[in-house]
Amino acid sequence: MDWLFNILAIIILLLGSIYGITLIIFAITFSVKKEDNKLDLNTYPDVSLLIAFRNEQANLSELIQSILSQNYNGNFEVLLSNDHSTDNSKNIISKFKDERIKVLNIPDDHIGKKSALRYAAKKAKSEILLFTDADCILPKNWIKTMVSGLINMNTDMLCGPVIFKKEGTFLNNLFRLEFMSLTGSGAAGFFINKPFLCNGANFAIKRESYEKAMSHINDKYSSGDDIFLLHYISKNGKADFLKNSDSFVVTNAPENIRSFFNQRIRWASKTTGYKDPFSIYMSLITFGFSLILFFAPIFALINPHIWYLFLVGFLSKTIADKIFLFPVTKFYKSKELIFLVPILQIVYPCYIVTTVILSLFYRPNWKERPINK
């Protein structure tokens, strides 16, 4: 079975080299990029904050409290777009007596987060739109920081960092570290002028750019409005990432393994709609390297020498990820999670391969609805 060994050796060497070089470039650019701390506003423009919600009674109070605590000297409105909630969400919102908060009940023929956000955008009064999710908590300077970044960095769309809420359990720490690898690589993509990944829980955009992009967004997929929006803006305008600790948006981590997989399957389901070359490149090398590491132990049953190849691939990926995650965890003030990188490597290939395969035929429910893709 020398032929099998030789083929796997070439594949692991090739993918490992490409993956490692990419991650090292990411690490260098992430480290070199200074935090955008010198942001200020001479005038405070009006802002519209858009949030879609469906059955979020457990999260809305914290979200709204963080919004009303914002340190922003300008006017802002909060458009909470109700995607046919069946719980007590509306009653919870009604307890907050503030004229800036407006609840929009989307029409019956509008279904899903995409429709809810687009409906809210049509009702928005401001030329600057801010987006976050209903299960998020916003730092007190978030609006000021994102708006000043959008203006001072002269960009059409500005994306910001999102982190999982810290709970201190082993599983939560793994989820947080894995999520940091995603958001960190997304940020690094901006820093090398190859934006490919962002999170809908934290971005600002000029209204004109948003409206222009909407006619080109792929409606085939239930999720991914933020990613497809980014791909359009980066191709036809300018998109940037704000590396600033005052812009951290905190969101809920998955509660368990099942909810984690359901979330990742929803995210993976939209990758078939990618047209951006760098996004396709990142998806292919991540999946390809994970796939070969997933099957290498099985092939080792045929040829025991393949264990050496698996070890080389495993160690090279661990080293590359650790180099990359050092500056990322430092930025996210979570350096203590670095020791979990080797443990994450053990489960990472299994989860990536399983997620991609399941996304091809399994449609998990989101808010009691099956996703389209």
C-alpha positions in Angstrom: 0.0 0.0 0.0 2.9 2.3 -0.6 0.8 4.2 -3.3 -1.7 5.1 -0.6 1.0 6.4 1.7 2.6 8.4 -1.1 -0.7 10.0 -2.2 -1.6 11.0 1.4 1.9 12.3 2.0 1.6 14.6 -1.0 -1.9 15.8 0.0 -1.0 16.4 3.6 2.2 18.2 2.6 0.4 20.4 0.1 -2.7 21.2 2.2 -0.6 21.6 5.4 1.7 24.1 3.7 -1.1 26.1 2.2 -3.1 26.1 5.4 0.0 27.0 7.6 1.2 29.8 5.3 -2.3 31.3 5.3 -2.6 31.2 9.1 0.8 32.6 9.6 0.0 35.5 7.2 -3.2 36.0 9.2 -1.3 36.0 12.5 1.3 38.6 11.3 -1.3 40.9 9.8 -3.5 40.6 13.0 -0.5 41.4 15.2 0.7 44.3 13.1 -2.7 45.9 12.8 -2.9 48.4 15.6 -6.2 49.0 17.5 -8.3 51.8 16.1 -8.5 53.7 19.3 -8.2 57.3 18.0 -11.7 57.6 16.8 -13.8 60.6 17.6 -16.8 62.6 16.2 -17.1 66.3 15.7 -20.8 65.9 15.0 -23.1 63.1 16.0 -25.3 61.9 13.0 -28.6 60.3 13.5 -28.5 56.5 13.6 -31.0 53.7 13.1 -30.4 50.5 15.0 -32.0 47.5 13.3 -32.8 44.3 15.2 -34.9 41.3 14.1 -36.4 39.2 16.8 -38.5 36.0 17.0 -39.3 34.5 20.4 -36.5 36.2 22.3 -38.2 36.8 25.6 -35.2 35.5 27.5 -32.8 38.0 25.9 -34.6 41.2 25.0 -34.4 42.9 28.5 -30.6 42.7 28.6 -30.3 43.9 25.0 -32.6 46.9 25.5 -30.9 47.9 28.7 -27.5 47.9 27.0 -29.0 50.0 24.2 -30.5 52.6 26.5 -27.2 52.8 28.4 -25.4 53.9 25.2 -23.0 56.8 25.5 -24.0 58.6 22.3 -24.7 62.3 22.1 -26.7 62.1 18.9 -30.2 60.9 18.1 -30.8 57.2 17.5 -33.8 55.1 16.9 -34.2 51.4 17.7 -36.3 49.4 15.2 -37.2 46.0 16.7 -38.6 44.0 13.8 -40.9 41.3 15.0 -40.7 38.1 13.0 -44.1 36.7 14.1 -43.1 35.9 17.7 -45.4 33.6 19.6 -43.9 34.2 23.1 -44.0 37.2 25.5 -41.4 39.2 23.6 -43.7 42.2 22.8 -44.8 42.5 26.4 -41.3 42.6 27.6 -40.4 45.4 25.1 -43.5 47.4 26.1 -42.1 47.7 29.7 -39.4 50.0 28.3 -41.0 53.5 28.1 -38.7 55.1 25.6 -39.8 56.9 22.4 -36.6 55.8 20.6 -37.8 52.1 20.8 -40.2 51.1 18.0 -41.7 47.7 17.4 -42.4 46.7 13.8 -44.7 43.8 13.2 -43.7 42.5 9.7 -46.6 41.5 7.3 -47.7 37.9 7.2 -46.1 37.3 3.8 -42.7 38.4 5.2 -41.0 35.5 7.0 -37.5 35.1 8.4 -34.7 37.3 9.7 -33.8 38.6 6.3 -37.3 39.9 5.6 -37.6 41.3 9.1 -34.3 43.3 8.7 -35.2 44.5 5.2 -38.6 45.6 6.4 -37.0 47.6 9.2 -34.5 49.2 6.8 -37.4 50.6 4.8 -38.8 52.2 7.9 -35.5 53.5 9.1 -35.1 57.3 9.1 -31.3 57.6 9.3 -28.6 57.5 6.7 -26.4 55.3 8.9 -27.7 51.8 9.8 -26.4 49.7 12.7 -27.2 46.0 13.0 -27.1 43.6 15.9 -28.9 40.5 17.1 -31.6 40.1 19.7 -29.5 37.9 22.0 -26.7 40.4 22.2 -25.3 42.8 24.8 -23.7 46.0 23.6 -20.9 47.9 25.3 -21.8 51.4 26.4 -19.7 53.1 23.7 -20.7 50.8 20.9 -22.8 53.2 18.8 -20.3 56.0 19.1 -17.4 53.7 18.3 -19.0 52.0 15.3 -20.4 55.3 13.8 -17.0 57.1 14.3 -15.3 54.2 12.7 -17.6 54.2 9.7 -17.0 57.9 9.2 -13.3 58.3 10.0 -12.3 55.1 8.2 -14.3 56.4 5.1 -15.9 53.0 4.4 -19.3 51.8 3.2 -19.6 48.9 5.6 -17.8 48.5 8.9 -17.8 45.2 10.7 -17.0 44.7 14.4 -15.9 41.9 16.7 -18.4 39.5 18.3 -17.6 37.2 21.2 -19.5 34.5 23.0 -20.6 35.1 26.6 -18.2 33.7 29.1 -19.7 31.0 31.4 -16.6 29.3 32.6 -17.5 25.7 31.7 -15.1 23.5 29.7 -17.6 23.2 26.8 -18.2 27.0 26.8 -14.5 27.7 26.7 -14.1 25.4 23.7 -17.0 27.1 21.9 -15.5 30.5 22.7 -12.1 29.5 21.4 -13.5 28.0 18.2 -15.6 31.1 17.6 -12.6 33.4 18.1 -10.8 31.4 15.4 -13.7 32.2 13.1 -14.0 35.9 13.9 -10.3 36.3 14.1 -9.7 34.9 10.6 -12.6 37.0 9.3 -10.9 40.1 10.8 -7.5 39.1 9.3 -9.2 38.8 5.9 -10.0 42.5 6.1 -6.4 43.4 7.1 -5.0 41.7 3.9 -7.8 43.4 1.8 -9.6 40.1 1.3 -12.8 40.5 3.3 -14.6 37.1 3.3 -16.3 36.7 6.7 -18.3 38.8 9.1 -21.0 38.5 11.7 -24.5 40.0 11.5 -24.4 40.8 15.2 -22.1 43.7 14.7 -21.9 45.9 11.7 -22.6 49.5 10.4 -23.4 50.4 6.9 -24.4 53.5 4.9 -28.0 53.3 3.9 -27.3 54.1 0.3 -24.8 51.1 0.1 -27.3 48.8 1.9 -30.2 49.6 -0.5 -28.0 49.2 -3.5 -26.7 45.8 -2.3 -30.1 44.4 -1.4 -31.1 43.9 -5.1 -28.1 41.7 -5.5 -28.3 39.6 -2.4 -29.0 35.8 -2.8 -32.5 35.1 -1.3 -32.1 31.3 -1.8 -30.6 30.9 1.6 -32.3 31.4 5.0 -29.0 32.7 6.5 -26.0 34.5 5.2 -27.5 38.0 4.5 -24.5 39.5 6.3 -21.9 37.5 4.4 -23.5 38.0 1.0 -23.8 41.7 1.8 -20.1 41.9 2.7 -19.1 40.1 -0.5 -21.1 42.6 -2.6 -19.8 45.7 -0.7 -16.2 44.6 -0.8 -16.5 44.0 -4.6 -18.4 47.2 -5.4 -17.3 49.6 -2.6 -15.3 49.5 0.6 -15.6 47.3 3.6 -13.5 47.4 6.7 -13.1 45.8 10.2 -12.9 47.8 13.4 -10.2 46.5 15.7 -11.4 48.2 18.9 -12.2 46.7 22.3 -15.1 49.3 22.8 -16.9 47.6 19.9 -17.1 44.1 21.4 -20.6 42.7 21.1 -21.4 39.8 23.4 -23.7 37.1 22.2 -25.0 33.8 23.6 -22.9 30.7 23.1 -24.6 27.5 22.1 -26.2 25.8 25.1 -25.0 22.3 24.2 -23.4 20.1 21.5 -26.7 19.8 19.5 -27.3 23.5 19.4 -23.7 24.1 18.4 -24.0 21.7 15.4 -27.4 23.2 14.4 -25.8 26.7 14.4 -22.8 25.5 12.4 -25.0 23.6 9.9 -27.0 26.8 9.3 -23.8 28.7 8.7 -22.3 26.0 6.5 -25.5 25.7 4.4 -24.8 29.1 2.7 -21.3 28.3 1.6 -22.6 26.8 -1.7 -23.8 30.3 -2.5 -20.4 31.9 -2.2 -19.0 33.6 -5.4 -16.2 35.4 -3.7 -12.9 33.6 -4.7 -11.1 34.1 -1.3 -14.2 32.8 0.6 -14.2 29.7 -1.6 -10.4 29.3 -1.1 -10.8 29.5 2.7 -13.7 27.1 2.7 -11.8 24.6 0.5 -8.5 24.5 2.4 -10.2 24.4 5.8 -12.5 21.5 4.7 -9.8 19.7 2.7 -7.3 19.7 5.5 -10.0 18.6 8.0 -11.1 15.9 5.7 -7.7 14.3 5.3 -7.1 14.4 9.0 -10.5 12.9 9.6 -9.8 9.9 7.3 -6.1 9.4 7.9 -6.6 7.2 11.1 -9.0 5.0 9.0 -6.4 4.7 6.3 -3.9 3.8 9.0 -5.7 0.6 9.5 -4.6 -0.4 6.0 -1.1 1.0 6.3 0.2 1.7 9.8 2.8 4.1 8.5 0.0 6.5 7.8 -0.1 7.3 11.5 3.2 9.2 10.9 1.5 11.3 8.3 -1.5 11.9 10.5 0.9 13.1 13.3 2.7 15.4 11.0 -0.6 16.9 9.8 -2.1 17.2 13.3 1.0 18.9 14.7 1.4 21.3 11.8 -2.2 22.4 12.1 -1.9 22.7 15.8 1.2 24.9 15.6 -0.3 27.1 12.8 -3.6 27.6 14.8 -1.7 28.3 18.0 0.5 30.9 16.2 -2.6 32.6 14.8 -4.7 32.4 18.0 -2.0 34.0 20.2 -2.7 37.6 18.9 -6.4 36.8 18.5 -7.0 35.7 22.1 -4.9 38.6 23.3 -7.1 41.0 21.5 -10.2 39.3 22.9 -8.7 39.4 26.4 -8.9 35.6 26.6 -5.3 34.4 26.5 -6.1 31.7 29.0 -7.9 29.8 26.3 -4.7 29.1 24.3 -4.1 25.9 26.3 -7.2 24.4 24.7 -5.9 24.6 21.2 -4.6 21.0 21.1 -7.9 19.7 22.5 -9.8 21.7 19.9 -7.6 20.1 17.2 -8.8 16.6 18.2 -12.5 17.4 17.7 -12.1 20.0 14.9 -11.7 17.7 11.9 -14.7 15.6 13.1 -16.9 18.6 13.5 -16.0 20.3 10.2 -16.5 17.1 8.1 -19.7 16.2 10.0 -21.1 19.7 9.7 -20.4 19.9 5.9 -21.9 16.5 5.2 -25.0 17.2 7.4 -25.6 20.6 5.7 -26.1 18.8 2.4 -29.3 17.0 3.5 -30.2 17.9 7.1 -32.2 21.1 7.7 -32.2 22.1 11.3 -35.0 24.2 12.7 -34.3 27.8 13.7 -36.9 29.4 15.9 -39.3 26.6 15.2 -38.8 26.9 11.5 -36.7 24.7 9.1 -34.0 26.6 7.2 -34.1 26.7 3.4 -30.5 25.9 2.9 
